[in-house]
Structures are given as structure tokens and as C-alpha cells.
């Protein structure tokens, strides 16, 4: 089994110059993750994996997935609320 921390950035606006929140989800996978796939667990979905880093000391994968970018009429606050309801945690 492989411990994984998924990271997703939620931007304040569509130009991706102001980061609103960093979201994370910790899960254990029965396989080594690969770029391009998506992982699901209940109502939570990772989004497409863009980057994977193995920490050999802590024995954990840090996995960066596709960002959330607000669109016209959909605020970053609303997107954060939806992400939390889907199972993402906020990283302080």
C-alpha cells in the first residue's frame, strides 16, 4: 500500500495570479500512481494527476492534480464550499 497526499490549488480568479486555497486529500492506494489518471473514493475525485513526487524518507507520494479556476459567475468561495463537500481538506 502507498500513502499519498493529493494537492489541488484553488485560484481566486481565472488569471491564476492569486492563490485562494490549497486543498489536500490523504489516502492510501494499492498501486503506484501515474500521471494522467484520476483517483476516486466515494464522492471525492482527484482530477487528472499532473505531477508525482516520492518522499523516500517519509515513504509517501505527493501528487499534484489539475487546479480549480473560477469561471464567470462562479466564485472561488462557492468552489471551495463544493470542494470541501466532495471531500477535500484545506491546507493552512
N, C-alpha and C positions, 0 to 999 in steps of 0.2 A: 504494500500500500504506500502511496505517495502523498505526503502532506503538501497542500497547495494554498497559496493566498492569491486570490484574483483581485486585480486592481483596475478600476474604471474611473476616468476623470469626467466630471460633470462641469461643463463650462457655463459661465454667466451669460454669454451671448454667442451668436453664430460666428464671430470672427476669431474665436478661441484664443483671445488675448488675456481674459480674466478668468482664472480658475475659481469655480464656485465651491465645489466639494470634491474630495477624493473618496470614492466608495470602495469597499473591500468585502470579500466573502472568503471565509476559510472553510475548505472541505478537504476530504481525503479521497483520492482517486485510486482505482485498482490498476491503472496503467499510466505510463509516462505521457503527459500532454504533448500535443503537437500544434504547430502554428496552423491557423486556418479553421480549426474545428471549433464548435461551440459545445459547452457543457450545460446540462440541465439537472436540476434537483428540485422536484416538486414544482412550485410556481416560479422558482428562480432560474434564469438563463443567463449565462455569462456574456453572450455576444461573441463575435469572432475573435479568437486569440491572435494577437499581433506580435507578441514578444514573450519569450520564456527565459528565466534565469534560474539556475540551480545554485543554491547556497549549500556548499559542501560541509560547512561547519554545523549549521542548524538542520541540515537534511530536509530542506523544503524548497519547493518551486515557487517563485514569484512570477505571476502570469499577468501580463498587461493585455487587456481586451479593448475593443473598439470603444471610443468615447461617446458620451451623450452630449449633443449640441442642440440647444433650443432652436426652435423654428418660430416663424412669425405666429403670434397668438398663443404660444405655449411657453410659459415662463420656466426658468430654471428651478424655481421654488416648487412648481407643480411637478416637474420631472423628478425632483428629489423625493417628494412625497410618494410618487409612484414607485420609484426605485426601492425605497425602504419597505413599502408594502409587498414588493416582489422578493424581498429577502436580502437586499444589500445593506451593509452597515456603513456608517460614516466614520471616516478616519480623522481623528483630531490632529 
